[in-house]
C-alpha cells in the first residue's frame, strides 16, 4: 500500500474540493480501513532516523507540537515539496539566506 500520494486519498480530497463531502468521507474511510488492515502488524513509519517514537505517530506529533521547533522527519519531504514551489517565486534565492543548524549536514 502506498501512503504518500495515495490515489484513493487524493480522490477523496478531490471530492471534498468539489463539495461532495459524503463521497470524500467514504473514500477517506476506505483509505483508513485499508491502512489499518495493511499496517496492523507492519511498520508504516518512513522515518529513517532511529527514534524511540518510531511508528508511534500520536506521541511523535504531540512532542513536536509541544516543543514547536521543527516538524517530524516523516513530514519534511511533504513540506519541502510545498516550500520548493513557493521558493520558485524568488528563483530559490532564499537558499542564499539560510544557514543550516550545526547538526544538519549538507552536500
N, C-alpha and C positions, 0 to 999 in steps of 0.2 A: 504494500500500500504506500502510495506517495502522500506525504503530508504537505510539504511545501509546494504551493501552487496546485493543490489538488483540484482536478477538473469539476468534481461534484460540488465542492465548497465554492469554487469560483462561479458555478452556475447558480448556486444559492444566492450569492451576493448580487449576481445579475438580476435575479428575480426581485430581490429586495429593492434594488435601484429602480426597477420598473414599477414598484409599488405593489408587487404581488407578494405580500408578506406571508400568506399561507403557504404558497409553493416554496418560498425561500426557507421557511421554517421546516417544511417537510424534507427538503433536500439537506438542510443543515443537520437535522436529526439522523438522516440516513448516513451522512458522513460520520457523525459522532458514534453511531451504533457500529459502523464498520471499524472505526478506530478502536473502540472498546474491545471488540472481538479480536481484531488483529494483534493488538498490543497488550492483551490480557497478561501474557507471560513473556513478553519480549521487551527489549529496551527500545524506547522511541526517542530518546534524547539525542539530538545531533551534536551536542557539545563535545568537543574533543579534549577539553581540559579536565583533568582529574579533579573531582569535586565531591565533597560529602553529600551534596544535594542533587547529584546527577540523577535525572529521571524523576525527581520529586518537584514538579513544576510549581505546585502550590506553595511550598516553603521557599523555593528559589525566588519566585516572583515576589513573595512577601518580603524577603530580605532586601531585594533590590528596591522595592517600593519604600521600605523603611529608611535605607541609607541614602537613596536618591542621588548617588554619584555616577552611576552608569547603568546600562541595561544588561540583562543576562546574555551570555555569549551566544546562545541559540537565536536571539533576536537581532544580533548585529548584522548578519547578511541582509535581512529584510530591510532594516533601517538604512544601511549603507546604500542599498539599491535606490531607495527613495531620495536619500541625500544626494547621490550622484546625479539624479535627474535635476534636482534644484541647482546643484553646483554648475551644471551646464549653462545656466543663465549668465554666469560670470566667467565662462571659459575655464572653469575649475581653478581660478586664481586663489580661491580660499586655501588651497593646498600650500601656497607660499606663506600663509599666515598661521598655519597650525604647527604647534610644537608638541610632539607626542610625549606622554609621560615616560619617565625613565624605564619603566617595566615593559614598555612596548618596543619591540624590535622591528625596525623597518629594513627593507631591502637596501 
